Amino acid sequence: MWFKQFQLFRLVNPIQSSASDMAERLLPLEFKPCLPTIPSSTGWVSPVEEEGAPLARGVNGCIMLCMQIEEKILPASVVNQTLKDKVKEVEAHEVRKVRQKEKLSYKDEIVHTLLPRAFTKLTRIYAYIDTRYNWLLINTSSAAKAELFISLFEKTLADIPEPFDVIKPSAVLTHWLKDQGYPTEFAVEKSCVLQDPNQQHRVIRAQHQDLFVESIQSLLKDGCEVMQLALCWHDRIQFMMSDDFSFKNVKLAEDDILDIKDEAETREQRFDADFVLMTEMFSAWLNDLLPLFMKGAATTQKQRLALVGS
């Protein structure tokens, strides 16, 4: 289980529970399938897809959770056509114009009638708590899905994870690319997204491109800002960092590190091997990255950038 994208939050209240205790706390909001007339359902499922596996999996000071979402798929075109036919029938039968308020009422009735026959879609959102640093990493790049996860997390644990209070990432990333003032732990890769703050629709995407060539640097001199930048940490983890402090396209630069998993025999052992490797590498990577963006560490950051630029 490797996170290819994630959003990072901090836990205000440290998690003291063990994985087994956490599993018990998740149990009241365990996932239950949608009732026939309910459009969606959310709840906790086991992160390890094995019968009877607990709702939380703990390894090395970290606890993996998984939220499952069931959504009824009811195409808008089907609802609209059914509504159109209904309105046409009423107007012909009663010889009058159906008003907007009536249409909304008919639409609600149609949705209620069609839901039991709708197809369903299941989505799983994984996340893990790092109890060593009070972090929560949610494996999605969607803000809406992250909010849904946090809502369930709050209902379950009565704690609301908060975004990190960071310096505007675009300002830092722009400095790194424009002045080559990035720390030695990181390397700039060959992909970025630039945006002109004075012309929001002026967006430039570069892929497989040396970002220090004049054509890219001239855009930065013109005032464009870096909204996304591909980076590599210690030649080990490649990732795309965005202006909203989210991370995408996360992958290992050295695939041979996965060979250790070959020693695992069961699904749970393979899951644990992945989990340990990921959390150990992520904790080292994020502990190097976070001080560069935390507002409280601004002075340290300036000092480090000055040293790199000297």
C-alpha angles and dihedrals in degrees: 000000000000122000110230091182134011148165118228125222135171125231114232092201116044114241109242097174125108118230091261092050090047091052089055091051091052094050098085089060097041113149117274123185119255118273112239096263099035115099098210145003134197133190146131124291131176114278087217109069097223129117112266095006114151121258093246131043120203128197132158097349094314130105123205120211132182130203119198122206123197115194129183110231108221111164114226089223091061093049093046094048092048089049091049091053091047093051091047091051094049094046092050094046098044097030095228141103117266110230126225094253090055091049091056090050092050090048092055090050092049093050090048090051096046099044096080089057097044124113117247132227123205121206128181123206114194124199137165135210116220101206091188093066102017093244130149117201115192115198099226138086091207114102091203093055092045089053090050090052092048090049091055091043090054093048090050103041103019090234128114115211112222132212115250115263098240140168110259101283094213090060092052095043092047090053091049093052099037099043099023085236098146123131120262092246089070137054128200112239129202104275135075145147119226128192133189107230090207093051108037093188092056101096124160121197120195125189130176087004133132099243094202096064119113095254091061096036092052089059089055091049088053089059104266115149130215110250096171130015132184112227139172126214116215090329087288109089125035118196146156114237119203134204090250089061093251125133128225139174091029111176141150115262090206112052093183089076086076091066089088088071091067088077091062115095110182128050090250091051091050090048091051092047090053092044095052094047093047097046094045093050094041093050092052092045096047093045087059093044105042098062088057092061106029113109092222089056096051094114092050090049093053090050092051093047090049090053092048092048094048 
